[in-house]
């Protein structure tokens, strides 16, 4: 007995299959056509034109039915030339997919569709206008008659008398069932014929080939297809699908017959969507393209079938897996994302994993293909796969699959060892190495020797990791082969793909990955350079990108450190640092991506040289890479790139030769280290190495006077500001001057305006609107637009009070009114209010909607401008007889509030936390501070005596004292954008510039 290709499973109820639309044609037999011919005369006289269209069709087809009936009675007759009604008038070939238009003419579907697509809207023969250009369904009656004629007219047709000696009863019953299927005009009889054929197929033993031969004839196949189109009986539909599948698996001609007509395939797809799971096997036999499967909206149904079977299912599930693999393989990267997301979000991924251990090689390879794409598109799913993956079945088929399929397996395995814990990666590597019938490493090295140049780096990377599981030996053929391949591919300028792949593989050997499998190499290197925020930011972004809500496990730094040392030692020791020569070539490549990855590898390996025992390789690395590190550190505006360069330079300064090579670039390096010192402890340590002295060394913090500008004709210099490469100064006679830096670091005046009638007391910059605001004792605030040539006033705001200490935000301006208590808050729409009216304010600072006020009584308040609440940071003095110690200067920098004034409680500058009002520290100066400025490294105090004290911001220690050329008061201090130039305004009208040397 011939068994079907699958177990039947649960029977479907008829309600599970959607009813077909009413336009599905009823079955028609030749006898009906003959009867219709006799009645056609009555139709001719009918006034209704719809009968006239059918009349000619019936006449043509029924005439052939008479000859076909006569032929069926006398099998000795042979037809040679096809009847003209079987030939398309356009193509002049026998119909494959005939369609009959409303005009009564029949054409080949593709031919008439092309006719219509060219803009024609008439029948090619009758020239009658077509009411619709939508083609009707296939004319299956004519198609079946053509198939019967072709079968009988074929020279290979078998005479009934030549049928072999076999079970005549069964063959006879089969002929009767076939006749019912192909000729009966009653649907129930045709359905009964299908069920009878199914039973006879199951009972066939020696006669299976004869039965197959009889059932594979075109008329029978068309009969099965017509049943699929017309029947509503689930049992009959399942039987027809099963029979077509069995026949298609044995006879390619059956598959070709089914794929010749698009509507046949569409009907099979619809049956599958309606719940007939056996139809998916038949669909797999038809080998539709991945694109057509997506266009037929099959992905959801395939995933539903895979996810619904807890036990892994049978042949239908396997067919669904193979179809899904065809979809994933055929789509480009940008189009497969949504499909992969659907796979990952459904429970189907576990069923796909079962396919890794399937009985058929094709099933295992298909599962690998799908899971690999899932990992590449959604890295976090690798953690689910690793828990249940079976490696041995993949290793068993490695030698029998194609080269492309081998690479998919290797790529899949290499992705499984990108987990976020080193112990898990080592465990998976041991599984890959130890399982399987053959030696995995020997198999990989043989494959590596014949792999394509674009695939070789991934194979070499996996082989190298397997070799490093144990302590590195002095000699290993696997390690040497892998390293030779990686370096060769990295230097292969004729294949950029191979270069990028080799570089990324080398970087991944570092061994640290996020939960989603992204390399943490760059983030960890920046963390080692002191940029811990970058590392934390990367981890948060990775969690958000991949929707990871659970906290990621902490990295075992000891395990990771041991692996990193082991792999770095092997890489740098190969051919005495040959990898550095390859990296030096890579960082000079014209491909930006290759440049970037090679630079990260170089920074990592050179950093590791500072940890590994020095075997002389450090010198080779310095010769190859020092110049590039210096170039990046000096010229790159990207802080992270400079930090990575600093890692390399930090290794080289440990040797006298390295310091000697850096001597010619010392000025630029020191400048860059000062800029990085605010966020990097490594930069500070390197500064100490370069200075060879303590942090407070005057050599380390050395300022040089650059220029002086005498503006005494305009009175005192009351305020300074820097914006867009320009310097603005406000003077007591109402003048505003615009300066730019020139040659030899001198200031050059480019504009002078005097639109204020009294002293300009404040200049404020609003970066969000690119505007400069000036406040004056003439009771106006002017808004200036900055251009290349200078500034021009675009708005004047009239105030009721004289303006002091102006600070601005997007919608408001705050200032201290002359001689009165409180602070005025002015909205740009004209409204104003007085806040903190019980205090006599001396200075202001505005940050993110919070106004900080330093007062005459040494108190400091924080005012929330949104809610109006006031918080006391420092209470000040309440005794009337105590000498006044006003707060003259305030500045907020990196969450800290710096407040300066006369010496009080042994300190004239106190530092407070803006978050909890806690006192952080103080600067123990005894001078009367009138203004201050805070840079990333230093605090500058402008004093009444005319000197400027420079303090280390982090250590709160005095570094240097700058003396102006006169004893005038220091009224204002500012920096340029790079904080390289210090600007000082004095009461005698002088503007001085100082540079950090």
Secondary structure, 3 states (H helix, E strand, C coil): CCCCCCCCCCCCCHHHCCCCCCCCCCCCCHHHHHHHHHHHHHHHCCCCCHHHHHHHHHHHHHHHHHHHHHHHHCCCCCCCCCCHHHECCCCCCECCCEEECCCCCEEEHHHHHHHHHCCCCECCCCCCECCCCCCCCCCHHHHHHHHHHHHHHCCCCCCHHHCCCCCHHHHHHHHHHHHHHHHCCCHHHHHHHHHHHHHHHHHCCCCHHHHHHHHCCHHHHHHHHHHHHHCCCHHHHHHHHHHHHHHHHHCHHHHHHHHCCHHHHHHHHHHHHCCCCCHHHHHHHCCCCHHHHHHCCCHHHHHHHHHHCCCCCCHHHHHHHHHHHHHHHHCCHHHHHHHHHHHHHCCHHHHHHHHHHCCCHHHHHHHHHHHHHHHHHCHHHHHHHHHHCCCHHHHHHCCCCCHHHHHHHHHHHHHCCCCCCHHHHHHHHHHHHHCCCCCHHHHHHHHHCCCCHHHHHHHHHHHHHHHCCCCCCCCCHHHHHHHHHHHHHHCCCCCHHHHHHHHHHHHHCCCCECCCCCECHHHHHHHHCCCHHHHHHHHHHHHHHCCCCCCCCCCCHHHHHHHHHHHHHHHHHCCCCHHHHHHHHHCCCCCHHHHHHHHHHHHHHHHHHCCCCCCCHHHHHHHHHHHHHHHHHHHCCCHHHHHHHHHHHHHHCCCHHHHHHHHHHHHHHHHHHHHHCCCCHHHHHHHHHHHCCCCCCCCCCCEEEEEEEECHHHCCEEEEEEECCEEEEEECCCCEEEEEECHHHCEEEEEEECCCCCCEEEEEEECCCCEEEEEECCCEEEEEEECCCCEEEEEEEECCCCEEEEEECCCEEEEEECCCCCEEEEECCCCEEEECCCCCEEEEEEECCEEEEEECCCCEEEEECCCCCEEEEECCCCCCCCCCCCEEEEEEECCEEEEEEEEECCEEEEEEECCCCCEEEEECCCCCEEEEEECCCEEEEEECCCEEEEEECCCCCEEEEEECCCCCCEEEEEECCCCCEEEEEECCCEEEEEEEC
